[in-house]
């Protein structure tokens, strides 16, 4: 899980950040000089251009002296602080918060909210709020002739208040959304790891089966020759012992190779053959019965249109996750039913456990959730199994419904396909 641990390091993408800074710096330069030379407004544009030049030099420094694709949090924090201070000085020279461009002052903090830690974000938010308050009370007048306007005091102070509220709201939204996005990304990474592992196992199983299939003929030939040698050299005790040992080792090879095959009873088409959902479920139930003392009840009486479709690791793993959850949370019994007709095919998985907690029913399907009810604490998980199972099955055109069973009192999972989607896998 080293990848997941590394993914928790907070950082900014260097290339993206540099490009965004260039857009801001060029925009500042064009705005300042347009106001000064085209509109002929009077303000200290020389000092303003110097501040923009400092920003450009810092971006060049960032481009040439930091070669990593991801900027560490400490470096990111320094440059974002510089961005806020640069904007603060520009607004200080051009009217403070009354300047229409004062909205740009909250952008660095919001930009960082999705990438940096909460501690770093709080520092940037506090710096931005301090800058807004500072340029509200201390600043040069708006560029002439705009300084002839007299603003009502209520409007004058409502602008910085609006900026602070917008900053807090947008930052909170970005931080919250970023955390949820990170959790889903981490869960999806786990899905990819699990599926990659399953593919590897199937690949190894297929290779082992192919090896067993290919080696069957030469092993049989060796066995026949050794039997003929045993007959022709009968009476030679030393050689008879060697031939007997050879026969034993050939038989042992046959037994080992049979255990490695996916289905040793099928000659040529035992790899990647089509199966019905009943076959899938029976295989999954059999695997759990060997490790669990709970009772499984399987019904396929209403499976009137059993469809065969290509073996899918994702469907197997998705179904296995839901059956595993039922096995984990049930008291004694797990009920699995397959229904099908000319249009739909569905699998219903029920257990006789306590069912889903009411306070998480509306969150079912999200990763890393937990219930607050005390009587669920011993068995409650993080919701990762349902998330993984649901994601894998929905990716294969299934509709997954999670609810509490009316007849069994426990949890009920309904997995439904349109037959045309199932056949198109």
Secondary structure, DSSP 8 states (H G I E B T S, - for coil): -HHHHHHTS-EEEHHHHHHHHHHHHHHHHHHHHIIIIIS--BS-HHHHHHHHHHHHHHHHHHHHH---SEEEHHHHHHHHHHHHHHHHHHHHHTTGGGSGGGGGGGHHHHHHTTTS-HHHHHHHHHHHHHHHHHHHHS----SBTGGG----HHHHHHHHHHHHHHHHHHHHHHHHHHHHHHHHHHHHHHHHHHHHHHHHHHHHHHHHHHHHHHHHHHHHHHHHHHHHHHHHTTT-HHHHHHHHHHHHHHHHHHHHHHHHSS-TT-SS--SS--B-HHHHHHHHHHHHHTT--SEEEEE-TTBTT---B---HHHHHHHHHHHHHHHHH-SSEEEEEEEE-SSEEEEEEEESS----GGGGGGTTSSS-----GGGTTT---SHHHHHHHHHHHHTT-EEEEEE-TTTSSEEEEEEEEHHHHHT-
